[in-house]
């Protein structure tokens, strides 16, 4: 861990503390926002992975169909 990173994280932590020091209600709201953001990010990542898998499966099926058709023509 470089000194710069440590200082940066410390500064970020101080800023976070100042921002959410106002009241307990604000801290609770901030926690809810963080949880919601994390859930949304996870859902987006899962959807993207599923779409990539679907695209790969479709491409493989199309290629195999084309190859089998070509084999049929050659025979």
C-alpha positions in Angstrom: 0.0 0.0 0.0 1.6 3.2 -1.1 1.4 6.3 1.2 -0.6 8.2 -1.5 -3.3 5.5 -1.6 -3.4 5.5 2.2 -3.8 9.3 2.4 -6.4 9.2 -0.4 -8.5 6.6 1.4 -8.1 8.5 4.7 -9.3 11.7 3.0 -12.2 9.8 1.4 -13.2 8.4 4.7 -13.0 11.8 6.4 -15.2 13.3 3.6 -17.7 10.4 4.0 -17.8 11.0 7.7 -18.4 14.7 7.3 -21.1 14.1 4.7 -23.0 11.6 6.8 -22.3 13.0 10.3 -25.5 15.1 10.2 -27.8 12.6 11.8 -28.5 9.0 12.3 -31.3 9.2 9.8 -29.0 10.5 7.1 -26.6 7.6 7.8 -29.4 5.1 7.6 -30.5 6.6 4.3 -26.9 6.5 3.0 -26.7 2.8 3.9 -29.9 2.1 2.1 -28.7 4.0 -1.0 -25.4 2.0 -0.9 -27.3 -1.3 -0.7 -29.6 -0.4 -3.5 -26.7 0.7 -5.7 -24.8 -2.6 -5.0 -28.0 -4.7 -5.8 -28.5 -2.8 -9.1 -24.9 -3.3 -10.1 -25.0 -7.0 -9.3 -28.3 -7.4 -11.3 -26.8 -5.5 -14.3 -23.7 -7.7 -14.3 -25.7 -10.9 -14.1 -27.9 -9.7 -17.0 -24.9 -8.8 -19.1 -23.3 -12.2 -18.4 -26.5 -14.1 -19.3 -26.8 -12.1 -22.6 -23.2 -12.9 -23.5 -23.9 -16.6 -22.9 -27.1 -16.5 -25.0 -25.2 -14.8 -27.9 -22.4 -17.4 -27.7 -25.0 -20.2 -27.8 -26.9 -18.7 -30.7 -23.6 -18.2 -32.7 -22.5 -21.7 -32.0 -25.9 -23.1 -33.2 -25.8 -21.0 -36.3 -22.2 -22.1 -37.1 -23.0 -25.8 -36.5 -26.1 -25.5 -38.6 -24.2 -23.9 -41.5 -21.4 -26.5 -41.2 -23.9 -29.4 -41.3 -25.7 -27.9 -44.3 -22.4 -27.5 -46.1 -21.5 -31.1 -45.2 -24.8 -32.2 -46.7 -24.1 -30.3 -49.9 -20.6 -31.8 -50.2 -21.9 -35.4 -49.7 
